[in-house]
């Protein structure tokens, strides 16, 4: 593999603007009008566009039957999970990428971007405009209609929780790469900088990884079946004070051993949903049956471990890998300012720096 591929756009590849034309015949020599060029770092421009962008589309495979408006669909059910966390105050705390991030100057190198934890209305928490009224009501009925308690023997419920965690992340990745293309079209000079090309390559790779998973879910949904998904369910005999949905590949298992989740350059992830109910809570981890050998050891460890060990592992992994953590106001308000700052810093870590910091005082 050409090492320059990760930092350079080649003339013979399709232009990142999405025109479908080779880069050398499209934006390679495009002249940018100075008045249209932003002085803000390219990555900040993308984050600002993410905040302003509302891409309305239905992720259901049969879009010919879409009906009703594209709604603000909840990844975590508002009338069940979010309501339990929000309480009478009707708000929760979460990292909100739609709000302006902090740009922290560093002594050396580029400024660090920090997405803050912010108070969010229960009605707005974990919402994306990615399903029409009809399909939002039909596809997720098994876990939403009547706000049913989770039944770990119900295969349809487990399938739908896995699908929902996946498809909301798929939508965000699809939106991110579309925004990159739009930014590149406006200012190709800024967005062909090595760091931004690296971001583009990462988004391209994620779509190559996500698309086969979406194909499997689409096929099952169209057939009305719920096959091909392996699930590990952990019951916690208490009501936890947070929830999360994620589609992630944790690097280490409960015993600190490396999880070999990347095969031939393709990363295989877990769909994870964590949520409280009235007297208990659940952790649901799912992958395709074909990926089960990758995560079987982790599943076995979770089934055998003590609740305290599982809680510690989950409380360390989810903030590190997922930006979708939803905290109850009671939990957030119970922390000191130092713990709040530590949690925010920890949740913003990326890359190899992620395991340098250990926030042991943050537990469920």
C-alpha positions, 0 to 999 in steps of 0.5 A: 500500500502506498503510504502517501495514500493517507495524506494525499489525494491522487489525481486518478481517484474520484474527487472528494467533492462527490462529483463522480469526476476524477480529482485531476479533472475536477477540484485539483486546480480549483481556485478558491475565492479568498472571501469564501475561504475560512480562517478557522481550522478545517476540522473546526469548519467540519464540526461547525457544519455538523452542528448546523447540518440537518440531513433528513433521510430515511435509513430504511431499506424500502424507501419507496414506502416512506410516509410522513415527515422525516422525524427527530427519531430517538436512538434511546427511547424517550418515553422509557430510557431517557425519561427514567434518566431525565426525571422531573427536570426533563433534562440529561447531560451528554456530549453535544457535538451540535453545540460549539466546541472549545478550542484549547490552545496547546503549548506545542502543536495544534489546538485541542478541540473539546466537546463539552458535556451540556444540559440537553432536553429529554426531547432532544437527547440522542435524536437524529433525522434518519427515519420517516414516521412510518418506518420509525414506528414499524421497525422499532415497535418491538422495543418501543410500542407501549414501552415494554420491559426488555425480554432477554429471550426475545430474539426480535428485541435483541435484533432491533436493539443491535440494529438501532445502535448500528443504524444511528451510527451509520447515519452519522458517518454517512452525514460526516462524509457528505459534509466533508465532500461539501467542505472540499467542494468549497475549499479544496486547498484547506481540505487536502491538507494531510490531516484532513485527507487522513480524516477523509480516508478514515471516513472512507474506510468506515463506510467500507466497514459499515456497508456490509453490516447495513446490507445484512440488517437491510436483508433481514428487515425486508424479509421480516426475520431477525437472523445472523446476529450474536448477542450477549446480555448482561443484567444489572440488578439495579437502576444505573444512572446513565445510558448509551448506544454505540457501535464500537470496537474496544481494544481490550477485554476484561482481563486487559488482553488485546481484542483482535477485532481488525482482520485484513484491514477491516475493523469489526465492531460491537453494537452496544446498548446500555440502559436502565429500567425501573428496578434493573438495567441491561447491557446488550452487546451484539455482532454478526454471527460471522464475527462471533469468534472475534468477541466470544472471549469477551462475551464469556468473560462478561457472563462469568465476571462479577457485577462490580467488574463489569460496571468498572469495565463498561464505565471505562470503555463507553466514555472512551469509545462512544460520544453517546453517553447520556447521564442523569442530572443526579449523577452529573450533579453528584460529581465534583468539578474536578471529576466533571473536568476529568470525565470530559477530558477522558471522553474527548481522548482519541487515538493512543492517548486514550489509554494514558489517562485512567479516571478511576473515580468515575463509576456507575 
